[in-house]
């Protein structure tokens, strides 16, 4: 299965494309889409949508995994991140992908085994699971990789459960 992981954001949106087969992950590519703070929000959202659609078109993922929004103390920030997240979901759905949503706690649990793990622990697991020389940068990209890994583990568990029921 080819998975597109997304860490939504309006200044930086991380993305990662991983193949998951036989409980093994292979990194296809990862990166981030950035927008300029001086650009009006509607154009920032358009840029995020266009670039994410280009990633989907280039790599042909089968499913998407996106981090759910968690509360920020700044209401304006949470609204903008929510808009960027909506754009990411729309890009996936418009390109025929199933969208799977995971909380930060679920992602940490899937990678580290502890839902309150520190960011550095999650990043170390991303590096180890994919056998990378370095943690993907910026942090938003590493978070997108983590979201994709989380979905691979979750889908693998569903497949094992489904097979036992047959």
C-alpha positions, 0 to 999 in steps of 0.5 A: 500500500502506498500512503501519503502522510500529511502534517497540516499547516498553513505556513508549512505543510509536511508530506511524506509518501511511503510504501508499506508491505509485509510490515515493512516501510520504504520511503518514496519521498518526503518534503514540505510545502511552504507559503509566504506570510505576506501572501493573503490567506486565500492564495496561501490555501490555493498554493497548498492545494495545488502543491499537494495535488501535484504530489498526489499526481506524481506518486499515486498514493492509495490512501492518505493519513492526516494528523487531526487538529489539536487545540492551540491557545491562539484562536486565529492560528487554530482557524488557519491551521483548520483551513489548511487541513481542510484544503489537504483533505479536499486535495486527497478526496478530489484525487480519489484517496481515502482519508484516515485521521489520527490524533497526535496521541495516536501517532505517538502511540503507534511510533513510540508506544507511549501517547505522551512521547516527546517530539524527539522520541517520535523523530528518532523512531521515524529515522529508525523505522525508515533506516534514514541517515537523519531525521527529515526536516523541517519538523512538519515533514517528520510529523507527516512521515510519522502520520504515514507510519501510524496509518501503516501500523493501523491498517496492518492491524486491521488486515490481521484482524480481518484475516483472523475472522475468515 
